[in-house]
Amino acid sequence: MLGEILRKWFGLEPIRCDVCEVLRLQLDESNRERKELLTKLLNPTQSEPLSVKEEEPQPIRPQVIPWKVRQQMLESEDRKQAQLMRDKKREIEELEKELGIDHNKEPLVVRLPDREKEEDAG
């Protein structure tokens, strides 16, 4: 308050604060938008006409799917998944043939010597 009196008496510029300036700009923008909205609401004849999209109306589809339709959808999805699994299995078998992997043979097992037995013997 004392600062305001001194500024008025001596004709000093008010102290500028960056935050205050930003807030002042935002308030001005808000006031401008508010006035613009009020004029549009109070003078509806001057407003622009609403644009109407010319599209064909789409029929409303039922939210509930009948069980027969749902069952057919599930079965077709299962058939697709089964076909993908068969294709992958066939692809894996072809790769195994190329690499010479035979599932009928006993797998090769490599046993490492036990370190405990070596330490006891030593």
N, C-alpha and C positions, 0 to 999 in steps of 0.2 A: 504494500500500500504506500509506504514511504517512497519506494522507488518510482512508483507511478507519478506521484506528486512532483518529485524532482525532475522526471523526464518531461512533464508538462511545462514546468517553470523554465527549464533551461533548453527546451526544444530538442532533447536527446532522442535518438532512435531507440526503439524498444529492442531488447536483447532477443536475438533470433535463436531458436532451438530447432535442430533438425527434426526431432521427433514431433515437435509442435507443428512444424510446417507440413509434415506428412499427414498428421491428423487433420489439419486445416484443409488440405487438398482432398482428403477422403470425405470430409464433411461437406465440402462444396459439391463434390461429385454426387454424393448421396442426396443432397438437397435438389440438385438439378434433375436427377432421375425421379425423385418424388414429385416434383412439379410437372415433369413430362407425363408421368402416369396419371396425375390428377387431371391434366388437360385432356388426355385421351378418354378418361372415364366420364368427365363432365361434358365433353363434346363428341358424342359417338358418331355424329354425322360426318365429321372430318376424318375419322379413322379410315384406314385402308380396309377394303372388303376382304373377308376371309377367303383364302384360296381353297377350292374344293377339288380333291383328287378324283379324276374320272377313272375308276377301276371297277372291274366287274366284281360284284359281291361273291365271296366264297361261301359255299355251304358250311354250316356248322356241323362238325363231325362229332359223333358221340364220344364221350370221355371213357365210357365203359366198353371194352372190347369183348365181344361174345367168346365163350370158351372155345368153340370150334375154330374160330379164326386165330385165337391165341395159341391153341394147340398146333395148328398148321404152321404158325410162325416159329414156334419152339422146335418143331420137328425139322423144319428147313434149316434152322440155325445149327441143330445137332448134325444134320447131314453134311453141312459145310465144314463143321469142325472135324467130323470123322474123316472126310476127304482130305483135309489138310494134314491130319495125323498120319493117314496112309501115305500121302506124298512124302512127308518127312521121313517116315520109316523106310520107304523105298530108297530115298536119297541116302540115308545113313547106311543101308545095306550095300548100295553101290560103292560108297566111299570105303566101307570095310573090305569089299572085294578088291578094290584098287590097292589098298594098303596091305592086304593079305592077312587080315584079322579073321580068326576062326573061333567061334564061340564054343565049338565042341571040344576043343583042346583045353587041357587044364591050364589055367593062367600061370605065367611065370612068376615065381615068388623068390625074391632075393632076401636071404636072411643075413643080417649083420651079426658079427660075433658079439657075444655078451661081454661087456667091459668088466663086469663084476667077476666073472670066471677067470679072465686074464689077470686081474689084479690079485686074486687069491692064489693063483698058480705062481705068480712072480714074486 
